[in-house]
Amino acid sequence: MTSIIKNQLVKHLSKFTKNLKPEQISLDVLKGNSKLQFIEINEDVLTEILELPSWLKIKKAYCTGVAVNVPWTKLKTCPIQIFIDEINVDVELTNEKKKAPKSNPLGNLGDSTSYGFINKIVENMSLYISSVEINFDSDVFGGSFMLQRLSVESRSPGWAQVKDLRQTRITCSTSNRTLMFKQLSWHLLRIEASAKTSKNEQRSKINAPLRLITSGGKIRIALKKNATDGSVIHARIQTILDDILWVATLPQLRSAISFASYIADLVKESQKNNVISTAHASDNPFIKEADKSSDAKTTTSAYNIFHFDQTSYHLHVKKIDLHLCDDAHTASDYPPDWDIDSGAMQVTLHQVLIDVYPKAHAQSDRSTWMRYPNPNPIATWFNSHLNEQFMLLGNVEDETTKQRLERCWPQLIGFFVVLRVHDLTVQCVSDMNTKKDALTNLFESERHLHSLPSDQQIVHVEFGTFYHPHSDKLPVPNSAVYFQLGPFTVSFDERTTRWCCYVVHALSSAIEDGNLIPEKDLDVRPPTIKISLLMPRLVLNLPGPFTDFNFPQRLVASMSSLSISSSPYDFKDHKKFISLYRKKKEYPEIKQRLSSGKNRFHLSTSPVWIEIDHGPQTKGFPFLHDVSFNGIVAIDKDQVDVLVEPVEDISIVVDHYQFLQLTRLGDKFTQFFDQLTLDMKHYNMGKPKSNVRVDFLSAIARIRLYIVLTMGEIPSPYDQSAMNNFNHSFMDRLSGRSIFY
């Protein structure tokens, strides 16, 4: 009896394996236990099952041992358990032409028209793997991808472990839909890659300069299936990672860019070698009307709670700690007068959320999106953008196209990507001589100062692109990007700015060498962009030495909001810009680009308040008082035009100590920009010159300048009580209406 079953197993498994013999199988039929030793998988069959792209070729795949436990008497409540020791796969990156695909061996394992007990048993199987290691190799690069202690289990809707498999499914008999939940988890994930020094170099001899390691993670998969035939209607896939620590050097980033360029070339070459089939299965992103009505009438409360109506993908990382280091030690790599020895910068992100909705209703209210507050200004802006685009696209002479557009517009589909970060900190650059106490933050959030609600993120970015599901000839709305940041504080640091320019130059050179820059001749419309900065604060440290305590130390500029937008709605009224309509004969080309250019951005601010103080814990004195600004930025090839105008009259208050410090600040910026100019000449040495011209226009109706002369002896800043009285009396004098009006 046992030998017959072994022969049958060999007969069926031989479709997927190579050189499998009955002696490799250990079988105990009554106890439901079976073991297989060292199984070599047929790489051609595995390639067809996984439907890998043509530039990926599996050279070898095997597992050291497989054990199967089948609970014959408890198949309804207990899963079949599969235990695998090790899985090793060798993959080659190649541009060889892909062979004609054979019939998929999984195609006739079951009847797709029926969905019964056997299908549910297979879906509920639990899988446990000690380690999975995938080694990839090519003429230029090599690397590996490894997972340790991998498990796949069925879970409850709340992602808890269950003792009864019937608790992992929710079926609605009215709508004939089933929700099922699976979780894939691992204890260690390691990714490493490096460039080869020669084509004949073996994988085992490759160093790993680029390495990413995470301590643990899980993938939660919720499937909505048809209870009749088992077809998947929608899926919600969540990837949850713990803390990620990544120490990256500039050579590693250059290597990563080169690797991306190599992959991009392989993809382009494979597209040339293979014939792309235009026929594809129809995929309706909407729920059928019958499903909607039946879902609404269902009495299954649990189904209504966990029900989802679209496919989506989600990534949640608890914390990302990124350290960017400079490994260059050759003096010729640095510009003249370089004073940063082995610079490094730390970026810390807390609770990073990335959500992808590939086929969402473009005009939906987003109430079903995960962890998404609704309504909010971003969703409102996207709806306004679609309304504006509908008015622009509908303004056509062809009446047939106009009617078709009106009929198909309610079915418009959007591909949306949402990026959110709960908290963010960026430190200033440090080097080998920087002490721990001297570390300062270049960027830091202020959510702790403003008591923000937990669902409001410091960074919120949304990208959306649109298409018509039933026609590719109708005009589509322009893609849109919304970027929201704040509240935050930025401290200007000369050394950090200079080091960032060095890093940007190094990476941009690697991108140019890898030909990753899109072709300029492509007819691609730039997206509509909206940038919203909430409660931004800019801190400028005034130059020392502070020989007298009367000299202020900081200049702080703050406002409630700063908005930058390329939406046509923001350019409807240009009459408020004085310099565009007064003295039209002056600068006609610049004014033409500002009023009717292509790549234009509108800028507006809330009332701006600029103060000058003696340090973080001291009370500031007003320098610029409650002035809003409007502006236009027109960007063209090698040409940038800027127009900024105040809405109200400008009132400036300054004493002679502050005036002297501002003069020093102007000299400091002049020297800094001269240094940046020399740095740019060093970076672009040997390259053709590309001069970018910047024209700045501003029309100010009136400026009121108040120079305050201090009378009497100024109290010492160390005498806190005297300083408080002095500050209050000074502020009282400045707060009088006669001063500003």
KOLFIFI-649136 format. One record per residue (C-alpha): residue number from 1; x, y, z. Coordinates in steps of 0.5 Angstrom, whole numbers, plus 500, padded with zeros to 3 digits. Layout:
N
(NUM; (X; Y; Z))
...
This chain:
741
(1; (500; 500; 500))
(2; (506; 505; 502))
(3; (510; 503; 496))
(4; (503; 505; 491))
(5; (502; 512; 494))
(6; (510; 513; 494))
(7; (510; 512; 486))
(8; (503; 516; 485))
(9; (507; 522; 489))
(10; (513; 521; 485))
(11; (509; 521; 478))
(12; (505; 527; 480))
(13; (511; 531; 483))
(14; (516; 529; 477))
(15; (512; 535; 474))
(16; (516; 540; 478))
(17; (522; 536; 481))
(18; (528; 533; 478))
(19; (531; 526; 479))
(20; (526; 525; 485))
(21; (526; 517; 487))
(22; (521; 513; 492))
(23; (527; 512; 496))
(24; (527; 520; 498))
(25; (520; 519; 501))
(26; (518; 517; 508))
(27; (511; 516; 509))
(28; (506; 514; 515))
(29; (499; 514; 512))
(30; (496; 513; 518))
(31; (499; 518; 522))
(32; (499; 523; 516))
(33; (506; 524; 516))
(34; (511; 525; 510))
(35; (518; 527; 509))
(36; (522; 528; 503))
(37; (529; 529; 503))
(38; (533; 534; 498))
(39; (528; 536; 493))
(40; (531; 539; 486))
(41; (526; 543; 483))
(42; (525; 544; 475))
(43; (527; 551; 474))
(44; (524; 551; 467))
(45; (517; 549; 471))
(46; (518; 554; 476))
(47; (519; 560; 472))
(48; (513; 558; 468))
(49; (509; 558; 475))
(50; (512; 564; 477))
(51; (511; 568; 471))
(52; (518; 571; 471))
(53; (520; 577; 467))
(54; (524; 575; 461))
(55; (530; 578; 464))
(56; (530; 573; 470))
(57; (532; 566; 469))
(58; (532; 561; 475))
(59; (539; 557; 474))
(60; (538; 552; 480))
(61; (533; 551; 485))
(62; (533; 546; 491))
(63; (530; 545; 498))
(64; (534; 540; 503))
(65; (528; 537; 506))
(66; (520; 537; 507))
(67; (516; 535; 512))
(68; (508; 534; 511))
(69; (503; 533; 517))
(70; (496; 532; 515))
(71; (490; 531; 520))
(72; (486; 527; 517))
(73; (480; 527; 522))
(74; (480; 535; 523))
(75; (481; 537; 516))
(76; (475; 542; 517))
(77; (478; 545; 523))
(78; (486; 544; 523))
(79; (491; 546; 517))
(80; (495; 541; 513))
(81; (502; 543; 516))
(82; (508; 543; 511))
(83; (515; 544; 514))
(84; (521; 546; 510))
(85; (528; 546; 512))
(86; (532; 550; 507))
(87; (530; 553; 500))
(88; (536; 556; 495))
(89; (535; 559; 489))
(90; (540; 561; 484))
(91; (537; 567; 479))
(92; (541; 570; 473))
(93; (540; 577; 470))
(94; (540; 576; 463))
(95; (538; 579; 456))
(96; (537; 573; 453))
(97; (531; 572; 449))
(98; (526; 568; 453))
(99; (523; 561; 450))
(100; (516; 560; 448))
(101; (512; 559; 454))
(102; (510; 552; 456))
(103; (503; 550; 459))
(104; (503; 551; 466))
(105; (503; 545; 470))
(106; (498; 548; 475))
(107; (493; 549; 470))
(108; (490; 542; 470))
(109; (490; 541; 478))
(110; (483; 543; 479))
(111; (477; 545; 476))
(112; (476; 553; 476))
(113; (469; 553; 475))
(114; (468; 549; 482))
(115; (470; 552; 489))
(116; (469; 546; 494))
(117; (472; 543; 500))
(118; (479; 541; 497))
(119; (480; 548; 495))
(120; (479; 551; 502))
(121; (484; 545; 505))
(122; (489; 548; 500))
(123; (488; 555; 502))
(124; (488; 554; 509))
(125; (495; 550; 509))
(126; (500; 553; 514))
(127; (507; 553; 511))
(128; (514; 554; 515))
(129; (521; 555; 512))
(130; (527; 555; 516))
(131; (531; 559; 511))
(132; (530; 562; 504))
(133; (536; 564; 500))
(134; (536; 567; 493))
(135; (542; 569; 490))
(136; (542; 573; 484))
(137; (548; 573; 479))
(138; (550; 577; 472))
(139; (556; 580; 469))
(140; (556; 586; 473))
(141; (553; 585; 479))
(142; (551; 580; 484))
(143; (548; 579; 491))
(144; (543; 575; 495))
(145; (536; 576; 499))
(146; (535; 572; 505))
(147; (529; 570; 509))
(148; (530; 566; 516))
(149; (524; 563; 520))
(150; (519; 564; 515))
(151; (511; 562; 516))
(152; (505; 563; 513))
(153; (498; 561; 517))
(154; (491; 563; 516))
(155; (489; 568; 521))
(156; (482; 571; 524))
(157; (480; 578; 521))
(158; (483; 581; 527))
(159; (490; 577; 525))
(160; (490; 573; 532))
(161; (492; 566; 532))
(162; (486; 561; 532))
(163; (485; 554; 533))
(164; (479; 553; 529))
(165; (480; 554; 521))
(166; (473; 556; 520))
(167; (474; 563; 524))
(168; (479; 565; 519))
(169; (473; 566; 514))
(170; (467; 570; 513))
(171; (462; 568; 508))
(172; (456; 573; 506))
(173; (451; 568; 503))
(174; (447; 574; 501))
(175; (452; 577; 496))
(176; (456; 570; 495))
(177; (462; 573; 497))
(178; (468; 570; 502))
(179; (473; 574; 506))
(180; (479; 570; 508))
(181; (486; 572; 512))
(182; (493; 570; 511))
(183; (499; 572; 515))
(184; (506; 571; 512))
(185; (512; 573; 518))
(186; (519; 572; 518))
(187; (524; 574; 524))
(188; (530; 576; 519))
(189; (530; 579; 512))
(190; (537; 581; 509))
(191; (539; 584; 502))
(192; (546; 585; 500))
(193; (549; 587; 493))
(194; (555; 589; 490))
(195; (559; 590; 483))
(196; (564; 585; 481))
(197; (571; 586; 479))
(198; (571; 581; 473))
(199; (566; 577; 470))
(200; (568; 571; 472))
(201; (568; 572; 479))
(202; (564; 567; 483))
(203; (558; 569; 487))
(204; (562; 567; 494))
(205; (567; 572; 493))
(206; (563; 578; 492))
(207; (563; 583; 497))
(208; (557; 586; 500))
(209; (558; 594; 500))
(210; (550; 595; 500))
(211; (547; 591; 505))
(212; (540; 592; 508))
(213; (538; 588; 515))
(214; (531; 588; 518))
(215; (530; 584; 525))
(216; (523; 582; 523))
(217; (516; 583; 519))
(218; (510; 581; 517))
(219; (505; 581; 511))
(220; (498; 581; 512))
(221; (493; 579; 506))
(222; (486; 579; 506))
(223; (482; 576; 500))
(224; (475; 577; 498))
(225; (473; 571; 493))
(226; (467; 569; 490))
(227; (464; 563; 494))
(228; (462; 560; 488))
(229; (468; 559; 483))
(230; (473; 562; 488))
(231; (476; 567; 484))
(232; (479; 573; 487))
(233; (475; 579; 487))
(234; (479; 584; 491))
(235; (486; 584; 495))
(236; (488; 588; 501))
(237; (496; 587; 502))
(238; (499; 590; 508))
(239; (507; 589; 509))
(240; (509; 591; 516))
(241; (516; 592; 518))
(242; (520; 593; 525))
(243; (525; 598; 526))
(244; (530; 599; 520))
(245; (537; 601; 521))
(246; (541; 603; 514))
(247; (548; 606; 514))
(248; (549; 608; 507))
(249; (556; 611; 504))
(250; (556; 615; 497))
(251; (560; 609; 494))
(252; (554; 604; 496))
(253; (549; 609; 493))
(254; (553; 610; 487))
(255; (553; 602; 486))
(256; (545; 602; 487))
(257; (544; 607; 482))
(258; (548; 603; 477))
(259; (545; 597; 479))
(260; (538; 600; 477))
(261; (541; 603; 471))
(262; (543; 595; 469))
(263; (536; 593; 471))
(264; (533; 598; 467))
(265; (537; 596; 461))
(266; (535; 589; 461))
(267; (528; 591; 462))
(268; (529; 595; 455))
(269; (532; 589; 452))
(270; (527; 584; 454))
(271; (522; 588; 451))
(272; (525; 589; 444))
(273; (526; 581; 444))
(274; (519; 579; 446))
(275; (513; 580; 443))
(276; (508; 584; 448))
(277; (501; 581; 447))
(278; (496; 586; 447))
(279; (490; 582; 449))
(280; (488; 582; 457))
(281; (483; 579; 461))
(282; (478; 584; 463))
(283; (478; 587; 470))
(284; (473; 591; 472))
(285; (475; 595; 478))
(286; (468; 597; 480))
(287; (463; 592; 484))
(288; (457; 590; 480))
(289; (451; 593; 482))
(290; (448; 587; 484))
(291; (454; 586; 489))
(292; (453; 593; 491))
(293; (445; 592; 493))
(294; (447; 585; 496))
(295; (452; 588; 500))
(296; (448; 593; 503))
(297; (442; 588; 505))
(298; (447; 583; 508))
(299; (445; 582; 515))
(300; (452; 579; 517))
(301; (455; 585; 521))
(302; (462; 582; 521))
(303; (462; 582; 514))
(304; (460; 589; 514))
(305; (466; 591; 519))
(306; (471; 587; 515))
(307; (469; 588; 508))
(308; (473; 592; 503))
(309; (471; 594; 496))
(310; (478; 595; 492))
(311; (485; 592; 491))
(312; (490; 596; 495))
(313; (497; 595; 498))
(314; (500; 598; 504))
(315; (507; 599; 507))
(316; (508; 600; 515))
(317; (515; 601; 517))
(318; (515; 603; 525))
(319; (522; 607; 524))
(320; (527; 608; 519))
(321; (534; 610; 522))
(322; (538; 612; 516))
(323; (545; 614; 516))
(324; (548; 617; 510))
(325; (556; 617; 510))
(326; (561; 620; 506))
(327; (567; 615; 504))
(328; (571; 619; 500))
(329; (578; 621; 502))
(330; (582; 624; 496))
(331; (583; 631; 497))
(332; (581; 632; 489))
(333; (574; 629; 490))
(334; (573; 635; 494))
(335; (572; 643; 492))
(336; (577; 648; 495))
(337; (577; 650; 502))
(338; (573; 643; 504))
(339; (573; 643; 512))
(340; (568; 637; 513))
(341; (572; 630; 514))
(342; (568; 624; 513))
(343; (562; 628; 513))
(344; (555; 624; 516))
(345; (548; 626; 516))
(346; (543; 622; 520))
(347; (535; 622; 518))
(348; (530; 619; 523))
(349; (523; 617; 520))
(350; (517; 615; 525))
(351; (511; 611; 523))
(352; (512; 611; 515))
(353; (506; 609; 511))
(354; (505; 608; 504))
(355; (499; 606; 501))
(356; (497; 604; 493))
(357; (490; 604; 490))
(358; (491; 602; 483))
(359; (484; 602; 481))
(360; (480; 607; 485))
(361; (474; 611; 483))
(362; (477; 618; 482))
(363; (471; 622; 485))
(364; (470; 617; 491))
(365; (470; 620; 498))
(366; (476; 616; 500))
(367; (472; 613; 506))
(368; (474; 606; 505))
(369; (482; 608; 505))
(370; (486; 605; 511))
(371; (488; 610; 516))
(372; (486; 616; 512))
(373; (482; 621; 515))
(374; (476; 624; 511))
(375; (474; 629; 509))
(376; (481; 633; 509))
(377; (484; 639; 505))
(378; (488; 634; 501))
(379; (482; 630; 498))
(380; (478; 636; 497))
(381; (484; 639; 493))
(382; (484; 633; 489))
(383; (476; 634; 487))
(384; (477; 641; 485))
(385; (483; 639; 481))
(386; (478; 634; 477))
(387; (473; 639; 477))
(388; (478; 644; 474))
(389; (480; 639; 469))
(390; (473; 637; 467))
(391; (472; 644; 465))
(392; (478; 645; 461))
(393; (478; 638; 457))
(394; (470; 639; 456))
(395; (472; 646; 452))
(396; (472; 642; 445))
(397; (469; 643; 439))
(398; (467; 636; 437))
(399; (460; 635; 440))
(400; (461; 628; 440))
(401; (467; 627; 444))
(402; (464; 632; 449))
(403; (458; 628; 450))
(404; (462; 622; 451))
(405; (467; 625; 456))
(406; (461; 627; 460))
(407; (458; 620; 460))
(408; (465; 617; 462))
(409; (467; 622; 467))
(410; (463; 619; 473))
(411; (467; 612; 471))
(412; (474; 615; 471))
(413; (479; 611; 475))
(414; (485; 613; 479))
(415; (492; 610; 481))
(416; (493; 613; 487))
(417; (500; 613; 492))
(418; (500; 616; 499))
(419; (506; 617; 503))
(420; (505; 619; 510))
(421; (511; 620; 516))
(422; (508; 621; 523))
(423; (515; 625; 525))
(424; (521; 627; 522))
(425; (528; 629; 524))
(426; (534; 631; 520))
(427; (541; 632; 524))
(428; (546; 637; 521))
(429; (552; 634; 518))
(430; (557; 632; 523))
(431; (565; 630; 522))
(432; (570; 626; 526))
(433; (571; 632; 530))
(434; (564; 633; 532))
(435; (563; 632; 539))
(436; (556; 629; 541))
(437; (554; 635; 545))
(438; (555; 640; 539))
(439; (550; 636; 534))
(440; (544; 640; 532))
(441; (538; 639; 528))
(442; (537; 642; 521))
(443; (530; 640; 521))
(444; (525; 638; 526))
(445; (518; 637; 527))
(446; (514; 641; 532))
(447; (508; 636; 533))
(448; (510; 636; 541))
(449; (509; 644; 541))
(450; (502; 644; 538))
(451; (499; 638; 540))
(452; (497; 635; 534))
(453; (492; 630; 533))
(454; (495; 623; 532))
(455; (492; 622; 525))
(456; (495; 628; 523))
(457; (502; 627; 520))
(458; (508; 631; 519))
(459; (509; 629; 512))
(460; (503; 627; 507))
(461; (504; 626; 500))
(462; (499; 624; 495))
(463; (500; 622; 487))
(464; (494; 621; 483))
(465; (494; 619; 475))
(466; (488; 618; 472))
(467; (485; 614; 466))
(468; (478; 612; 463))
(469; (477; 604; 464))
(470; (473; 603; 457))
(471; (477; 608; 452))
(472; (484; 610; 451))
(473; (482; 615; 446))
(474; (478; 620; 451))
(475; (482; 626; 454))
(476; (484; 624; 461))
(477; (486; 629; 467))
(478; (493; 631; 468))
(479; (496; 628; 474))
(480; (497; 631; 480))
(481; (501; 631; 486))
(482; (500; 634; 493))
(483; (505; 635; 498))
(484; (504; 637; 505))
(485; (509; 639; 511))
(486; (509; 641; 518))
(487; (509; 644; 523))
(488; (517; 644; 523))
(489; (523; 648; 524))
(490; (529; 649; 519))
(491; (535; 652; 522))
(492; (540; 654; 516))
(493; (547; 651; 517))
(494; (552; 653; 512))
(495; (557; 647; 512))
(496; (550; 642; 512))
(497; (548; 646; 505))
(498; (555; 645; 502))
(499; (556; 638; 504))
(500; (549; 637; 501))
(501; (551; 640; 495))
(502; (557; 635; 494))
(503; (552; 629; 496))
(504; (547; 631; 490))
(505; (553; 632; 485))
(506; (555; 625; 487))
(507; (549; 622; 486))
(508; (546; 626; 480))
(509; (553; 624; 476))
(510; (552; 617; 478))
(511; (544; 618; 475))
(512; (547; 621; 469))
(513; (552; 616; 468))
(514; (547; 611; 468))
(515; (542; 614; 463))
(516; (537; 614; 468))
(517; (534; 621; 466))
(518; (528; 621; 462))
(519; (529; 623; 455))
(520; (527; 631; 454))
(521; (524; 629; 447))
(522; (518; 625; 451))
(523; (511; 629; 450))
(524; (509; 628; 457))
(525; (505; 633; 461))
(526; (508; 635; 468))
(527; (503; 634; 473))
(528; (499; 639; 477))
(529; (503; 640; 484))
(530; (501; 643; 490))
(531; (505; 644; 496))
(532; (503; 646; 503))
(533; (507; 648; 509))
(534; (504; 649; 515))
(535; (507; 653; 521))
(536; (514; 653; 518))
(537; (519; 657; 522))
(538; (526; 659; 519))
(539; (532; 660; 524))
(540; (538; 664; 522))
(541; (544; 664; 527))
(542; (547; 671; 526))
(543; (554; 672; 526))
(544; (559; 673; 532))
(545; (563; 674; 536))
(546; (558; 676; 541))
(547; (563; 681; 545))
(548; (557; 685; 547))
(549; (550; 682; 550))
(550; (546; 687; 546))
(551; (548; 684; 540))
(552; (542; 679; 538))
(553; (544; 672; 536))
(554; (538; 669; 532))
(555; (533; 671; 526))
(556; (527; 667; 526))
(557; (521; 668; 521))
(558; (515; 664; 522))
(559; (508; 664; 519))
(560; (502; 660; 519))
(561; (502; 657; 512))
(562; (506; 657; 505))
(563; (502; 655; 499))
(564; (506; 653; 492))
(565; (501; 651; 487))
(566; (501; 650; 479))
(567; (494; 649; 479))
(568; (490; 654; 473))
(569; (485; 656; 479))
(570; (491; 660; 482))
(571; (492; 664; 476))
(572; (485; 667; 475))
(573; (487; 673; 478))
(574; (493; 677; 476))
(575; (491; 684; 477))
(576; (493; 684; 484))
(577; (501; 683; 482))
(578; (502; 691; 481))
(579; (509; 690; 477))
(580; (505; 686; 471))
(581; (501; 691; 469))
(582; (504; 698; 471))
(583; (510; 700; 467))
(584; (508; 694; 462))
(585; (514; 697; 457))
(586; (519; 695; 462))
(587; (522; 687; 462))
(588; (516; 685; 457))
(589; (519; 678; 456))
(590; (520; 677; 463))
(591; (513; 679; 464))
(592; (510; 675; 459))
(593; (513; 669; 462))
(594; (510; 670; 468))
(595; (503; 672; 466))
(596; (502; 666; 460))
(597; (508; 661; 461))
(598; (508; 654; 461))
(599; (511; 652; 468))
(600; (509; 657; 473))
(601; (507; 656; 480))
(602; (503; 661; 484))
(603; (506; 663; 491))
(604; (502; 665; 497))
(605; (503; 666; 505))
(606; (499; 668; 511))
(607; (502; 674; 515))
(608; (509; 673; 516))
(609; (512; 675; 523))
(610; (520; 676; 523))
(611; (523; 676; 530))
(612; (530; 678; 533))
(613; (532; 674; 539))
(614; (538; 673; 544))
(615; (537; 665; 544))
(616; (532; 660; 544))
(617; (529; 661; 551))
(618; (529; 669; 550))
(619; (523; 673; 548))
(620; (524; 676; 541))
(621; (523; 683; 538))
(622; (519; 684; 532))
(623; (523; 686; 526))
(624; (518; 685; 520))
(625; (510; 685; 523))
(626; (504; 681; 519))
(627; (506; 682; 512))
(628; (503; 677; 507))
(629; (506; 676; 500))
(630; (504; 673; 493))
(631; (508; 671; 488))
(632; (509; 667; 481))
(633; (515; 663; 479))
(634; (516; 661; 472))
(635; (521; 656; 470))
(636; (524; 655; 463))
(637; (530; 652; 460))
(638; (536; 655; 463))
(639; (531; 661; 466))
(640; (528; 662; 472))
(641; (523; 668; 473))
(642; (521; 670; 480))
(643; (516; 675; 482))
(644; (514; 677; 489))
(645; (510; 682; 492))
(646; (507; 684; 499))
(647; (500; 685; 500))
(648; (500; 690; 505))
(649; (505; 696; 507))
(650; (512; 693; 510))
(651; (514; 696; 517))
(652; (521; 694; 519))
(653; (523; 696; 526))
(654; (530; 695; 528))
(655; (535; 698; 533))
(656; (543; 700; 532))
(657; (545; 693; 535))
(658; (540; 689; 530))
(659; (542; 693; 524))
(660; (549; 692; 525))
(661; (548; 684; 526))
(662; (544; 684; 519))
(663; (550; 688; 516))
(664; (554; 682; 518))
(665; (549; 677; 516))
(666; (549; 680; 509))
(667; (556; 679; 509))
(668; (556; 672; 511))
(669; (551; 670; 506))
(670; (555; 674; 500))
(671; (561; 670; 502))
(672; (557; 663; 503))
(673; (554; 664; 496))
(674; (561; 666; 493))
(675; (564; 659; 496))
(676; (558; 655; 493))
(677; (560; 658; 486))
(678; (567; 656; 487))
(679; (564; 649; 489))
(680; (560; 649; 483))
(681; (566; 650; 478))
(682; (569; 645; 481))
(683; (564; 640; 480))
(684; (563; 642; 473))
(685; (570; 642; 471))
(686; (571; 639; 464))
(687; (563; 639; 463))
(688; (560; 644; 458))
(689; (557; 650; 462))
(690; (550; 651; 463))
(691; (548; 658; 466))
(692; (542; 659; 469))
(693; (539; 666; 469))
(694; (535; 668; 475))
(695; (531; 674; 474))
(696; (527; 677; 481))
(697; (522; 682; 480))
(698; (518; 686; 486))
(699; (514; 692; 487))
(700; (513; 695; 494))
(701; (508; 700; 495))
(702; (511; 703; 501))
(703; (516; 701; 507))
(704; (516; 704; 514))
(705; (523; 703; 517))
(706; (523; 705; 525))
(707; (530; 705; 528))
(708; (529; 705; 535))
(709; (535; 708; 539))
(710; (536; 705; 546))
(711; (536; 710; 552))
(712; (539; 709; 558))
(713; (543; 703; 561))
(714; (541; 696; 558))
(715; (540; 691; 563))
(716; (545; 685; 563))
(717; (542; 679; 560))
(718; (544; 675; 566))
(719; (539; 679; 570))
(720; (533; 675; 569))
(721; (528; 679; 572))
(722; (531; 686; 569))
(723; (531; 683; 562))
(724; (523; 681; 563))
(725; (521; 688; 565))
(726; (526; 691; 559))
(727; (523; 686; 554))
(728; (515; 687; 556))
(729; (516; 695; 556))
(730; (520; 695; 550))
(731; (514; 690; 547))
(732; (509; 695; 550))
(733; (512; 701; 546))
(734; (512; 697; 540))
(735; (505; 694; 540))
(736; (502; 701; 540))
(737; (498; 703; 533))
(738; (501; 709; 532))
(739; (508; 705; 531))
(740; (505; 701; 525))
(741; (500; 705; 522))
